[in-house]
């Protein structure tokens, strides 16, 4: 079988999985601005979610979790959108993948992350990170490696509160799952040259920032 696996048609879905399948398609139609349509109408959920739809129940959970972690910052009592986007930058650099960077570098900048921080992580110049960026980087890495220290934990609780740190930890590990899943499924990834060119365009002002809020629901 080639990768990524193709999205199954609705007619191929077991009756007990139709509710989950339809829930994902309904959300993806909203994300793509495609409006509502009868459930039986086929819809391309995209390369990643189309592949995940080979397991509709798991895909539905992934869709729901994605909405939760992207919208959490709207409450104001947890991590910020910038904190969330910073995780993409650390893990993309550490895992050596560009699979989400065509979306998440623009969104990171739109949420207020410094371009210099993105470049520092990507190009191995982490001495250029601010103290707060270094704290987040340390916590993200310690979470992934299972080595969170009391000192780092306490600093994060002071920064985000107990609920915020618990949710941030969950997001870090959720994003790790997503990135490794995308790599295993064979999801298309931009080349280093493409991402470097994007960064240059943001640096010289020839590329506009997106409205990241269009992608958070």
Secondary structure, DSSP 8 states (H G I E B T S, - for coil): --SS-----GGGS-GGGHHHHHHHHHHHHHHTT-----TTS-----HHHHHHGGGHHHHHHHHHHHHHHHHGGGGSSS--HHHHHHHHHHHHHHHT--TTHHHHHHHHHHTT--HHHHHHHHHT-GGGS-HHHHHHHHHHHHHHHT---HHHHHHHHHHHHHHHHHHHHHHHHHHHHHHHHHHHHT-----HHHHHHHHHHHHHT-S----GGGG--
